[in-house]
């Protein structure tokens, strides 16, 4: 009798702990990623530069490249610089923008990439997706998954609190994205990958159900696990579908219409909460609302400094950000008056 199984891509190493950066050089050698430290290191501003200086004595043959921007041009520029040398791997140290630039550059050059995350702001740490700006809009690009992921909780604790809250919103929003995917399955016959859903749901509930907070090591460990697991969910699905639905369409719309409003994951949290209200799912709405309120994330438009009318404009604009994706906002096809009415109902229900 044949045994059928699915091969799931995953990093060779995931190291999430206090002091993990100190083990970077041994990790590269022990896992045969680079025995002699012949690596390129891409660093973002701030903690990335500090960590690079810390690990450089143990990686004497490394070459360090600065990454100032999180756009497609920066990624292609980094790829060009990498082609000018001979490296065993690319090590990216920094936040989400730096990791996304490095993932794309590594994919262009065929180098294995090691992600060293300095914050837990979103689920791109281990995902096969790079979110990069290009010509005024942010697009998602398929890339190779990191071969290793390192998260040092010492550096995570030093990141701004809003960055850690952002990771909470991004992880919790999986529950709304899954509901949108299941809606597309019912209404459009879209295939829903059960394994990807399992990974994404487990990640979200691991975070949303906790009562400790962003200063607690146990919570940060779970949050890091959840963000990595979300990346694996996307790898299984072959797209961002299990972690990105109407919630992220609203994120992209807000970024386009009202740039600089809030961090990605903070917007994803409020987008997921509003989308759950649109679906009439009272249990999920209450569950997400409790999580966001506990951690001090935005829950209504005024928390973002936006009016109900502005948020409604973003809801109407949301479907155009992902024309290939079917979610509750596409299903309802709201015009601006209808969207404004729904937003006001939502505010009345949540702002109690």
C-alpha positions in Angstrom: 0.0 0.0 0.0 1.6 3.3 -1.0 2.2 5.9 1.6 1.5 9.5 0.4 3.1 12.4 2.1 3.8 16.0 1.5 7.2 17.5 1.7 7.1 20.8 3.5 9.8 23.4 3.1 11.2 24.8 6.4 14.3 26.5 7.7 17.1 24.2 8.8 17.4 26.0 12.1 15.1 28.1 14.2 16.8 29.6 17.3 14.6 31.8 19.5 16.0 32.6 22.9 17.9 35.2 25.0 21.5 35.5 23.8 20.9 33.8 20.4 23.1 36.2 18.5 26.1 34.9 20.3 25.6 31.6 18.6 25.4 32.9 15.1 28.9 32.0 14.0 28.8 28.4 15.4 25.3 28.0 13.8 26.7 28.9 10.4 29.6 26.5 10.8 27.8 23.6 12.5 25.0 23.6 9.9 27.6 23.8 7.1 26.1 27.1 5.9 29.5 28.7 6.1 32.4 27.0 7.8 34.9 29.9 7.2 32.6 32.9 7.8 32.6 33.9 4.1 29.2 35.6 4.3 27.7 38.9 3.3 25.9 40.6 6.1 23.0 43.0 5.3 22.2 45.3 8.1 19.5 47.9 8.7 19.8 51.0 10.7 19.9 50.9 14.5 20.2 47.5 16.2 21.2 45.8 13.0 24.5 47.7 12.9 25.1 47.0 16.6 24.6 43.3 16.2 26.8 43.2 13.1 29.6 44.8 15.1 29.1 42.2 17.8 29.3 39.2 15.5 32.0 40.5 13.2 35.0 39.3 15.4 33.7 35.7 15.0 33.1 36.2 11.3 36.4 37.7 10.2 35.8 37.0 6.5 32.4 38.6 6.3 31.5 41.7 4.3 28.9 44.1 5.6 26.3 45.9 3.4 24.0 48.6 4.7 20.3 48.6 3.7 18.7 51.9 4.1 15.3 51.4 2.3 12.7 48.7 2.1 11.9 49.0 -1.6 12.5 47.0 -4.7 15.3 49.2 -5.8 17.2 48.6 -2.6 16.8 44.8 -3.1 18.0 44.8 -6.7 20.9 47.1 -5.7 21.9 44.7 -2.9 21.7 41.7 -5.4 24.0 43.6 -7.7 26.5 44.2 -5.0 26.4 40.5 -3.9 27.2 39.4 -7.5 30.4 41.3 -7.2 31.8 38.9 -4.5 31.9 35.3 -3.5 29.8 34.4 -0.5 28.6 31.2 1.2 25.4 32.9 2.3 23.6 36.2 3.0 23.0 37.0 6.7 20.3 39.7 7.2 20.2 41.5 10.5 17.4 43.9 11.3 13.7 44.5 11.1 11.1 43.5 8.6 12.2 45.8 5.8 15.8 44.7 6.0 14.8 41.0 6.0 12.4 41.5 3.0 15.1 43.3 1.0 17.6 40.5 1.8 15.2 37.7 1.0 14.6 39.2 -2.4 18.3 39.8 -3.1 19.2 36.3 -2.0 16.6 34.8 -4.3 18.0 36.8 -7.2 21.5 35.6 -6.5 20.8 32.1 -5.5 22.4 32.5 -2.0 21.0 30.9 1.1 19.7 33.5 3.5 19.9 33.6 7.3 17.3 35.9 9.0 18.4 37.5 12.3 15.4 39.4 13.5 15.7 42.4 15.8 12.0 42.9 16.4 8.8 40.9 16.1 6.7 43.4 14.2 5.3 41.0 11.5 5.2 37.5 10.1 7.8 38.0 7.4 10.6 36.6 9.5 10.4 33.1 8.0 8.0 33.6 5.2 8.6 32.9 1.4 7.3 36.4 0.7 8.9 39.8 0.5 6.8 43.0 0.9 8.6 45.7 -1.0 7.6 49.2 -2.1 7.8 50.0 -5.8 6.6 53.1 -7.6 4.6 54.3 -4.7 2.8 51.0 -3.9 3.7 48.0 -1.8 3.7 44.6 -3.5 4.3 41.0 -2.4 7.0 39.0 -4.1 7.6 35.3 -3.9 11.1 34.5 -2.6 13.0 31.6 -1.1 12.5 30.9 2.6 15.4 31.7 5.0 17.6 28.7 5.6 17.9 29.7 9.3 16.0 32.0 11.6 17.6 33.6 14.7 15.6 35.7 17.2 17.5 37.1 20.2 14.9 38.1 22.8 17.4 40.6 24.4 17.2 42.7 21.3 13.4 42.2 20.9 12.8 43.6 24.3 14.8 46.7 23.4 12.6 47.3 20.3 9.9 50.0 20.6 6.7 48.6 22.3 4.6 49.4 19.2 6.7 47.0 17.2 5.9 44.2 19.5 2.3 45.1 19.5 2.4 45.1 15.8 3.5 41.5 15.8 0.5 40.6 18.0 -1.9 42.2 15.5 -0.3 40.5 12.5 -0.5 37.1 14.2 -4.0 37.5 15.5 -5.3 38.6 12.1 -4.7 35.1 10.8 -8.1 34.2 12.2 -9.8 36.7 10.0 -7.7 35.7 7.0 -8.7 32.0 7.5 -12.4 33.0 7.6 -12.0 34.9 4.4 -10.3 31.9 2.7 -13.1 29.6 3.9 -15.6 32.1 2.5 -13.8 32.0 -0.9 -14.0 28.2 -0.7 -17.8 28.3 -0.2 -18.6 31.1 -2.7 -16.0 30.6 -5.4 -14.8 27.0 -5.0 -11.3 28.1 -4.1 -9.2 25.3 -2.6 -8.5 25.7 1.0 -5.3 24.0 2.3 -6.1 22.4 5.6 -2.4 22.1 6.7 -1.8 25.8 6.0 -4.9 26.7 8.0 -3.8 24.5 10.9 -0.4 26.3 11.1 -2.0 29.8 10.7 -4.8 29.2 13.3 -2.4 27.6 15.8 -0.1 30.6 15.5 -2.9 33.1 16.0 -4.6 31.4 18.9 -1.2 30.9 20.7 -0.9 34.6 20.9 -4.5 35.8 21.1 -5.4 33.6 24.1 -2.6 34.7 26.4 -3.0 37.1 29.3 0.7 38.1 29.8 2.3 40.9 27.9 5.0 42.3 25.7 7.5 42.7 28.5 7.4 39.0 29.4 10.0 36.6 28.0 7.5 33.7 27.9 5.0 35.8 25.8 7.7 37.0 23.4 8.9 33.5 22.9 5.3 32.4 21.9 5.0 35.5 19.7 8.2 34.7 17.9 7.0 31.1 17.5 3.7 32.3 16.1 5.3 34.6 13.6 7.6 31.9 12.3 4.7 29.4 12.2 2.7 31.9 10.1 5.6 32.0 7.7 5.5 28.2 7.4 1.7 28.4 6.8 2.4 30.7 3.8 5.1 28.3 2.5 2.6 25.4 2.7 -0.1 27.3 0.9 2.3 28.7 -1.7 0.9 32.2 -1.1 0.1 34.6 1.8 -3.6 33.4 1.7 -3.7 31.8 5.2 -2.4 35.0 6.8 -3.7 37.7 4.6 -7.4 38.4 3.7 -9.6 41.5 3.9 -7.6 42.5 7.0 -4.5 43.0 4.9 -6.4 44.5 2.0 -7.5 47.2 4.5 -3.9 47.6 5.6 -2.7 48.2 2.1 -5.6 50.6 1.5 -4.8 52.6 4.6 -1.1 52.7 3.7 -2.0 54.0 0.3 -4.6 56.6 1.3 -3.2 57.6 4.7 0.5 56.7 4.8 2.2 56.6 8.2 -1.0 56.0 10.2 0.3 53.0 12.2 2.6 50.0 11.9 1.6 47.1 9.6 0.5 44.7 12.3 -1.5 47.4 14.2 -3.4 48.0 11.1 -3.8 44.3 10.4 -5.4 43.9 13.9 -8.0 46.6 13.4 -8.6 45.3 9.9 -9.2 41.8 11.2 -11.5 43.1 13.9 -13.6 45.1 11.4 -13.7 42.2 8.9 -15.0 39.9 11.6 -17.8 42.4 12.4 -18.6 42.5 8.7 -19.0 38.7 8.6 -21.3 38.9 11.6 -19.1 36.6 13.6 -19.7 37.9 17.1 -17.5 35.2 18.8 -14.5 36.0 16.7 -15.1 39.8 17.0 -15.2 39.5 20.8 -12.1 37.3 20.9 -10.0 39.6 18.8 -11.3 42.7 20.5 -10.3 41.3 23.9 -6.8 40.5 22.6 -6.3 43.9 21.0 -7.6 45.8 24.0 -5.4 43.7 26.4 -2.3 44.7 24.5 -3.3 48.3 23.8 -3.6 48.0 20.0 -5.9 50.3 17.9 -9.5 49.0 17.8 -11.5 51.8 16.2 -10.6 54.5 13.5 -10.1 57.3 16.1 -7.4 55.2 17.7 -5.5 55.6 14.4 -6.3 59.3 14.2 -8.8 58.7 11.4 -12.4 59.6 11.0 -15.1 57.0 10.3 -15.4 58.5 6.8 -11.7 58.0 6.2 -11.7 54.4 7.4 -14.8 53.8 5.2 -12.8 55.1 2.2 -10.1 52.6 2.9 -12.7 49.8 3.1 -14.0 50.7 -0.4 -10.5 51.0 -1.8 -9.4 47.7 -0.2 -10.4 45.2 -3.0 -8.3 47.1 -5.5 -5.1 46.3 -3.5 -5.5 42.6 -4.2 -7.7 42.1 -7.3 -7.0 38.3 -7.3 -8.3 37.8 -3.8 -11.9 37.1 -2.7 -12.8 38.2 0.9 -15.7 39.6 2.8 -15.2 43.0 1.3 -15.4 41.7 -2.2 -18.4 39.6 -1.2 -20.3 42.6 0.1 -19.1 45.0 -2.6 -19.8 48.1 -0.4 -20.0 51.5 -1.9 -19.0 54.5 0.3 -22.4 55.2 1.9 -22.8 51.5 2.8 -19.2 51.2 4.0 -19.7 54.3 6.2 -22.8 52.9 7.7 -21.0 49.6 8.5 -18.1 51.4 10.0 -20.4 53.4 12.3 -22.2 50.3 13.4 -18.8 48.7 14.1 -17.6 51.6 16.2 -20.9 51.5 18.2 -20.5 47.8 18.8 -16.8 47.8 19.7 -16.4 51.2 21.5 -18.1 50.3 24.7 
